[in-house]
Amino acid sequence: MRYKVTIEVDKVTQKCHAGHKKGDSWTIDSPDSPLTICPVALNAIWQKVYAMLLGAEFWWSDNSEVQYFSCPDLGIVTFKISREPYKD
């Protein structure tokens, strides 16, 4: 099964150097989808996003459909990453 993954800025605790604000979002339906997200944040979360695109299950989580990850820049931005089955 293929998935569509949405990355959404869930929380911002200080000024984000990339200008991200709560509610910003990006949708990915394939690994080559173009994105305008901060490259540092994307580098930190890409493995999780890619795994979610392919349907990975996260054994440490009660809900593999939604995951939260913080930006490596002091955790200023928290991203909510969610997936839903891709409808052709």
RARA-V692486 format. One record per backbone hydrogen bond with DSSP energy under -1.0 kcal/mol. NH is the residue of the N-H (numbers start at 1). CO is the residue of the C=O. E is the energy in kcal/mol with one decimal. If there is no record, write none. Layout:
nh=NH co=CO e=E
nh=NH co=CO e=E
//
This chain:
nh=3 co=53 e=-1.2
nh=4 co=84 e=-3.1
nh=5 co=28 e=-2.9
nh=6 co=82 e=-3.0
nh=7 co=26 e=-3.0
nh=8 co=80 e=-2.6
nh=9 co=24 e=-2.8
nh=10 co=78 e=-2.7
nh=11 co=78 e=-1.5
nh=13 co=76 e=-2.6
nh=19 co=16 e=-1.4
nh=23 co=9 e=-2.6
nh=24 co=21 e=-2.4
nh=26 co=7 e=-2.3
nh=28 co=5 e=-3.4
nh=33 co=30 e=-1.8
nh=42 co=38 e=-2.7
nh=43 co=39 e=-2.3
nh=44 co=40 e=-1.5
nh=45 co=41 e=-1.9
nh=46 co=42 e=-2.2
nh=49 co=45 e=-2.3
nh=50 co=46 e=-3.2
nh=51 co=47 e=-2.1
nh=52 co=48 e=-2.3
nh=53 co=49 e=-2.2
nh=54 co=50 e=-1.5
nh=55 co=52 e=-1.1
nh=56 co=51 e=-2.7
nh=61 co=58 e=-2.0
nh=67 co=81 e=-2.9
nh=69 co=79 e=-2.2
nh=71 co=77 e=-3.0
nh=74 co=72 e=-2.0
nh=75 co=71 e=-1.3
nh=76 co=73 e=-1.6
nh=78 co=11 e=-2.8
nh=79 co=69 e=-3.4
nh=80 co=8 e=-3.3
nh=81 co=67 e=-3.5
nh=82 co=6 e=-2.5
nh=83 co=65 e=-1.9
nh=84 co=4 e=-2.0
nh=86 co=2 e=-2.7
//
